[in-house]
């Protein structure tokens, strides 16, 4: 009897708390707690697509990978192997000369296992905008954002261009914080209306172009521009113009803010290591796939140079500490697609944990992977 009374009181209190969250506009916390703490995680996880509504990015023209004659014959160095295990990797793949030279999986993952890309999706979104420019949906990277999103607010709204968004020099009122449940990043990730959030609560408060500041909201605005300019969902445009074009074997899935809603274009493109490696090969070939120049080579070249900071270009991280050009896409838990064009190398790493920064914004995980792969491959 006492237990039933306790349970009734508990459920009443819980109901009031949930009601209060909805009345105060903080209902996203319910989803956030469900997707993290109630499933044993402290924050977003690589398999959290199961907690989101997603939209398929169909792969209708699959191509097979070429497998290197020496596939998996080379063993990873002890340093690299230890680093991959320390960072709780689930997939590691090396492409050399357009062929898969090495791959390894952990925790039951395989070459078909999907994982959240997190911020690697920023590069994908920027490439999609470039494709929209090449197809005439958008005039240029120097277009004003307000021409596509007239609702955007702030004293510098008229100065903000697509290029500012792509190079993280947007000057938005946005705090890139991953542990504060009440901050804008969590609200964008778990909230029910990312378009409303961005256009109503993320004004342009600093002179665009003046300062580099990594802001996921900038890439989300690019996604909103892309959807309006093409009159297509981002997933539909991505499938037709990118995912099918590079011969992806499996459909990807992109997180939405709600059913039939908007893609979270700053993150959350779910795929497997082999299909992510196709993007790396596209990077390494400066936009060429087979006989087709899929993306303007000059765009990829300039995007992979430092712009506004010594380590970030146009949606690519740029590692200038190597003797050969290295640029890459990166996600918060150490998701990597690394291109080393002069060595015909692509590295993909997926996993649960990132390691500490050692060179400006670069990490020990990235530096170790690049240095060790350059030695042995």
Buried (B, 14 or more C-beta within 10 A) or exposed (E): EEEEEEEEEEEEEEEEEEEEBEEEEBBBBBBBBEBBEEEEBEBBBBBBBEBBEBBEBBBEEEBEBEEBEEEEEBEBBEEBBEBBEBBBBBBBBBBBEBBBBBBBBBEEBEBEBBBBBBBBBBBBBBBBBBBBBBEEBBEEBEBBBBBBBEEBBBEBBEBBBBBBBBBBBBBBBBEBEEEEBEBBBBBBBBBBBBBEBBBEBBBBBBBBBEEBBBBBBBBBBBBBBBBBBBEBBBBBBBBBBBBBBBBBBBBBBBBBBEEEBBBBBBBBBBBBBBBBBBBBBBBBBBBBBEEEEBBBEEBBBEBBEBBBBEBBBBBBBBBBBBEEBBBBBBBBBBBBBBBBBEBBBBBBBBBBEBBEEEEEBBBBBBBBBBBBBBEBB
